[in-house]
Each structure stands twice: as C-alpha cells, then as structure tokens.
Amino acid sequence: MCLCGGLAEDNARIILLAVVLAAYMLAGAALFQRLESDLEIRQAAEFWRVYHAFRRHHLRGSPLALQRLHELLYTYGNASATGIINKRRRWDFPGSFHFVGTIVSTIGYGSTAPQTTAGKAAVVLYGFFGCSGGILFFNLFLERIITFLAWILRSWHIRRLRRRLRKTTLASRRVSKSVNAQKRSSLPDILDDDDHVDLDQWKPSVYGVMLYLSAVSCIIACCAAALYASLEGWDYFDALYFAFISFTTIGLGDFVSTQKPNYPHVHWYRFANFIFLVVGCCCIYSLLNVTSIVIKQGLNYVIHKLQYGNRDVAAPYLPRRQSSISTVYYSKRRSTRFVGRDSVRAEDNLETPRRMSGELISMKDFLSANKVSLAVMQKQLYDAAQKQRGGGSLAATPNHQMLKPGAVGPLAIASEKFESKSTINR
C-alpha cells in the first residue's frame, strides 16, 4: 500500500513520527524554559551576591588574594564534581562496581568518570560489549515478562469465559428444562478441555499488558523511593524522581544513590540498590516498548485518516476484534450456535467479526505485518555477504518472511506477543 505521492507506508510512518517528536521536543523546550529559567537566574544572582560580598569585606585591594580565591573556587568545584571530597571513594571496589553498572545499564549518571587516558580507552572497549550485553538482557527480559503477563491474562480470560458459559448454559436449562433434561449434567466441552486454548489461540490486548506493567513499575518505583528517602535524606518526591530517571536510563546525575561516606547497613543497602536498579530498568524498558506499540497504533491511525479522510473505508489499521467467547468457543464448535451478549454466529467469517462500539482494539492485527524472526534476518544478512563474496545467490525467501522495517528489535519482540497471523493487507 502506498500513500499519496507514492510515499510508502513505512516511510510515511517514520516521517510522521519525526514530525511529532520534533513538535514534542519544541513543546518540551518551551515548558522547561518556563519552569526552570527563573530559578537559574535567581541562583546565579545569589552566587554573585555572596561572591562580591566576600570580596568587598575580605579582599580589599589585594589582587594576589583575589587570584588565590579563584584558584580555590576552581579546585573546590572540580573536587566536589569528581567526588574527591564530601563523598565516599569513587574507585574502591564497590564504587567501581557501581560505575560499571551505570555503563552496562546505559544509565550513565556522570558522577563518576575516568580521569586517566587508559581508563577512558578501557571505557570505550568495555562499554561496547557491556552495553551490547545489557541490551540483550533487557530484550530477553522483555520476552519473558510479556509472556508471563500473557499467561496470567489468558488464565483470567479462560476463567471469565467459563463463568459466562455456565451462566448461559444454566439460563438455557431453566428455559428448556424438560427438553434438555438429558444434558443437564454437562457443560460445553470448552470448560473441560484447555489443550486447544493456549497462547497461540488467544493473545492479550496490549492495553492490558501496558496496564499491569505500569502497575508493577509504579510499585517498584515507590518501594525504591521509600528506601532512598530514608537512607539518602531526600524528599520522597525527589527519591521518586531519582527512581524514574534511573529506571528509564536517562541518568541526569543530579541525584545519585550510595554516594555518602557512611550508611547504616551499607552492604545491605548497596545490594538492595542494585536489585532495585536492575528490576526497575527491566520493567520500565518493557513498559516503554509496549507503549511504543500504542504510539505506533496512533501513527497508523493518523496515516489512515490522511489517506482516506472521513470516508467509510475498511482500514487495515482498524481490525475488528473477535469477541471473547467466539474466538475460543467457535474454534472448537464451528457448527454450533451460541448467542451471547457480544458473540457472533459460527457460520460468519471469523476473521472479521463485528466489533462492539467502544471496545478497545486488539494490537495483534496492527503489527502482524512486522512479524519476522531474528533467524530470518541473520540468514538474509549471511546470504547477502556470501553473494558479495561470490559464494552464490540469495536463497529464495517467502514473501511473508521478507525483512521489513520494524520487523526486528524490541518492538518486534513485543509485537510477537500480541499477534497470531498476518492479516494486514498492504
């Protein structure tokens, strides 16, 4: 499918995202300028007031003393910034472990940095492999946490389905009690056979996964903030702000944990800090990737509106969601009619059942065109390298496995958990 002017859909999406991000950044710049500019001016004025007051009372007509004062301020500022004074040692083993943790997690507070040339060279090499391993760990965690949440939501889905089937069956028994007396002790076999009802047949909505990931991330951040507020002496909001900055790997460095010379139960605190940072970064990383799917959904919706306007056209970006019962029940009983509040007849086309007004749209149809495995990508890259070396031609690849934009990486990992098969027409 191409958009107006021959612009491909994937190219239109990235251009639209770039425009939205540029507008978002301009709005953010204006917001933070309004919020922080006045305080910056007041702090600068306060510093110069103190400086000139000290110079007026203690350094009258003494250029040498003024020079010494400037040297002292410069040296003190550097020592405070690098943590030489008023803070614990940076390069003992716990401090060094904290430093490499900020490298591997890509947080990078900036409170600790190598000063020697050898140390800077080591950061380049160590950081390359460390960041690669950290990103791989986050992606593997992303796969497992979403699979786990999908399993939980699937269990709840089956439980709700059983309740609805029981209610409907009992209601039908009361109406036709004499006619269906021989079936009184039985329920639909979907209640007793879960072998065909697994994650391959039912995938959760991205909104549900996003909700539970948000709840888990907030709980972890609040617990971590309580720990930091009590041991670091920060306000609770500042501690919560530090948790967010750390878990999202933004790492501004205005607040950094475990930097004081002494703590009560320091070893337990360092261990708890490490656990909170690892678990928090993993959960927020997963939440950010799931949120990016919702953003991509919005971009697809805008692209569709730009292309079709308000015309009543069946959009590939707005799939119709199957009902909870028809998705599972009619996969096993195609010939049986079961009329519920939000169900369709079995003889209808199950690929495009009607969608209730106001129902959230499942993400499995939005991103199914992006389905491709890392093995396919690696095979294509290997074949391309072999062809360039004269080692043969590229192997024929099915159309549904062609490498496409957005088909690999964390977005594809998350998308895989919300789709079952390709249904988008391009």
N, C-alpha and C positions, 0 to 999 in steps of 0.2 A: 504494500500500500504506500502511496506517495501523497504528500501534501501538496498544497498549491505551490506552483513554481518548480515542481519536480524535486522538492526537498524531501529526503527520506524521513521516515518516522523517527528513527533513532537519532538522526542528526537534528531534527526539529526538537526532540526532547532535550538534548544537551544544550542547544541554543536557548531554549526557553528556560532551562534550569540556570544557565549562566546569567540571563537577564534577571531572573528572580533573585539569585544570590547577590548580584550587583545592587539591585534595589534594596535588598535586605541589609547589606553592608552599609550602604549610604544612610539608610534609616538608623542603623545602629550607631554609626559615627555621630550623627546629629543627636541621638539620645544621650550617649555617654559624654559628649561635649557639654550638653546642658546640665547633666548630673554632676560632673567632676570638675569642670573648669573653674568654678568659683572657689572651691576648696583648694585647688592647686595655687591659685593666685593668693589666697589668704595665707597658705603655708609658706610660700616664697616671701611674702611681706613680713611674716613673723620671724623668719630666719634672718633677714637683713636688719630687722629692728634689733634683734639680740646681738648680731654681729657689730653693728655700728655703736650700740650702747657699750659693749665691752671695749671696743677700740677707743671710744671717747673717754672712758674713765680710766683705762689701764695702759693705753699705748699712745699717749700724747707725745708727738714729735719724736718718735723712735722708729725709723724705717727698719732697722735690724729686727726689732721686736715684732714688727708687723710681718716681716718675711718669715720669722720663726713661727708665728701664729698660722700663717697659710700652710707652711710645711706640716705643722701638727694636724691641722684640719684635714689635709690631703691624706696623710698617713693613717689617721684615725678612721677616715671614711673607707679606705681600702681594707684596713684590718677588720673593720666591722662587716664589710660586704663579703669578705672571704671567710669569715668565721674564726679568725685567729683569736679574737677577744670576745668575752662575754658569752661564749657558746662552747659546746663540747668540741673535742678534737674532730677534725674532718676526716683524717686519713688513718685513724686506727682501724682495726678490722671491722667493727660494727659500722663505723662511718663509711668505710669503703664499700661494704655490702649494701648500705643504703644508696650509695652513689650508683653502683651497677644496677640496682633495682630500678632507679629512675631512668637508666638507659634502656634496659630491656623492655620496660613497660611504656617507653616513649613519653613519660611524664615530663622529665627534664625541668626540675624546679629552677635550676640556675644558682641555687645557694651553694653548691659545691661544684667546682670545676678545676681541672688540672692546670697547673701553672708551668710545668716543665714541657719542653718540646717532646721528649719521649712519651710523657703522659698524654699529650694531645694526639700524637701519632697512634698510640695504643687505643684511644677512644675511637678513632676513625675505623680501625680494623675490628676492634671488639664490638663497637656499636652496630656495624654492618651485619654481622652474624647474630648478635644479640637481638636486634630489632626484628630480623627475619624469623628467628625462633619465637619471639614474643607474639608476632602477628599470627604465626601458625598455631600457637597455643590458644589465642583468642578465637580463631576460626574453629578449631576443634571443640572448644567450649561452647561456641555458638551452635554447632550442630547438636551437641548433646543436651544443652539446656532447652532448646526448642523442641527436640524430640521428646524430652521428659514432660514438658508442658503439654505437648500434643497428646501424649499418653494420658495425662490427667484429664484434659478436656474431653478426650474420647471416652474415658470411663464415665464422666458425668453425663456426656451425651447419651450413652447407652442406658444409664440409669433413668434419665428423663424419658427416653424412648420407651422403656419398659413400663414406666408409670402411665404414660399416655395410652399405650396399647392395652394395659389392664383396665383402665377406666373405660376405654371404648368397648372392649370386649364385655365387661360387666354390664355396661349400659345396653348393649345389644342383647345380652342374655335376658335382661329384665323385660325387654320389649317382646322378644320371641322366645319366651321360656319354654313353652310347650313344643315348639318346632325344633329347637336346638338342644333338647334335653340330653341327647347322646353326646354332645360336645361340651358339656358343662364343666368337665374337669380339665379341659385343655386350653391353653393359650396359644397364640401364634408361635411357630417354632423359632422365630427370631429371638424370643426370650430365652430359649434354652440352648441356642447354638451361636456362640460368639466367634466361631472359627472363621466365618466369612466376613465378620465385621471388624476389620483391623484398620491400621493407619493408612493402608493403601486404598481402602474404600472410602474412608472419611477423613478429611483433613480439616483442622480447625480454622476459624476465621482469624485473620491477622490482628483484628481488633481485640479478640480475647487474649491472644498471646501478648500483645502490647500492654493490655491492662494488667496482667499478672506479673509481667516483667517490671512494669512501673511500680507495682506494689512491693515486690521483693527488693528492688533497688532503693526505694524510699525507706524501707525498714532497715536495710544495711546502713544507709547513709545516716539515719537518725541514731542508730546504735553507735556508730563510729563517732558521730558528733558529740554524743554524751561522754564518750571516753576522752576525746581530745579536749573538750571544755573543762573537764575535771582535772586533767593532768597538765595541760598546757597553760591553763589560766585564761583561756579565750572566752568571749561571749559565745553562747550556744549558736547564735546565728552565724558568727564568724567561723565556728567549728563546722557548721553545716555547709557553709560556703567553701571551706577548705576541702571537705569531703567531695563536693561536686567537682571542684577544679581538679582534684586528684583523680577521681574515678573516670572522668572524661578525658584524662591525659592532657588537659590544657596546660596545667603546671605553671601558673603565673609566678610563683615563688614568693609572693608577699607573705604567705603563711606556709611554714614547713614544720612538720612534726619531728619529734625526737631530737631537737637541737639544743635543749638546755643542758648545762653541765651535769645536773643531777635530777633524778626522778625516783619516786618511790616504786619499788619493784621494777626496776628498769629493764631487766631481761624479759619479764612477762609483758611489759608494755611494748617493747620492740617486737616481740613475737606477735602480739595482738595487732599492732600497727601493720605488720607485714601481711597478716591474714586479711585484714580489712581492705588493704590496698589491692591485693590480688583478686579477692572475690568481688569487690566493688568495681574494679576495672573490667572484669569479665562480664558482670551483669549489665553495666552501663554500655559496654561495647555491643552486647547482644541487643539491648534496647534501642540503641542508635541505629543499628542495621535494620531492625524491624520497623522503626519509624521511617527510615528511608524508603521502605516499600510503600508506606502510606503516602509519602510525598510523591513518589513516582506515580502512584494511582491518581493523585491530583493533577500531575502534569499530563497524564494520558487523557484525563477528562477535559482539560483545557484545550489540548490538541484536537480532540474530537469536536469540541464546540467551535473552534476556529475553522475547522474543515466543513462541518455540516450546519453550523449555526443552530437555529431552533427547529430545523426540520425533523420530522419524526422518522429518523433513520435508525435501523438496528445497529447500534455501535458495538464494535468488537471489544471496546473498553468497558462496556457496561453489561457484563454477563448476568444472566438470570440465575438466581440462586435456587438450588433444589431445596425442598423442604426437608426437615429433619427426619420425618418418617419415610417419605417416598425415596430418599436416597438409599436407605438401608433396606427397607421392607420390600420394595418392589424389585430390588436386585435379586431377591430370592423367590418372590411370588409375582411373576410377570402377569399371570392370568387372573389374579385376584384383585378385586376392587376393595379399596379401603378408603372411605371418605372421612377425612378429619377436618380440623379447623384450617390447616394450612397444607393440605395434601393435593395431589393430582391423581388422575386415573392412570392405571398401569399401561393402558394402550397408548397413552400420549407419548410424545417424544421425550425421553428422559434427559436428553442433552439440553433441551431448552424449556424446562417447565416454567410456569408463571412465577413471578416474584411478587411477594406481598408489598404493598406500598409502605414505605417507611422502614423496610427491613434492610439491615446492613448488608453490603455486597461482599461476598467472599473474595479473597485475594487469589484463590487458586487459578482463576481464569484470567486474571490481569497479567500475570507474569509467566504463563506457561510457555510462551514463545521463547523465553530465555533459558529453557532447560537444556543443559549440556553438561557433561561431566568433565572433570579435570583430566581424566584419562584421554578423552577425545581431543582436548586441546593439546596435550602432550604429544599424542600421536600425530596430529597435524603439524605441529612445530618440528617434530622429528622428520616427518616426510618432506617438509619444505627444506630442511637442512640437507637431507640426503639428495634431493633434486638439485640443489645448488652445487653440490659436490659431484654431480654426475652419477649418483648412486641409484637412479631410477626415477620413475614418475610418481606423482602423488596417487595414493590409493583412492579409489572411489569412495566417497563418503555419502551416506544417505542425506537427503535434504533436511530431515528433522534433526540431524546431528551437526549441521554446519556451524562453524564458530561464528557467533553473533555478538554485537556489542551488548554488554551487561550480562553475558552468559556465564561468566566465571567470577570468582571472588566472593566476598562475604554476602553480597546481595543475592547471588545465585544460590549460595548455601541456604540462606533464609527462605528464598523463594521456593526452593525444592520442597520445603515442609508445608507449603500452602497450595500445592497444585498436584494434580493427578495425571493429566494428559494435556496435550496441546489442543486448545480449542479456539485460539485467536486466528482469524483469517487475515492474512496480510495482502 
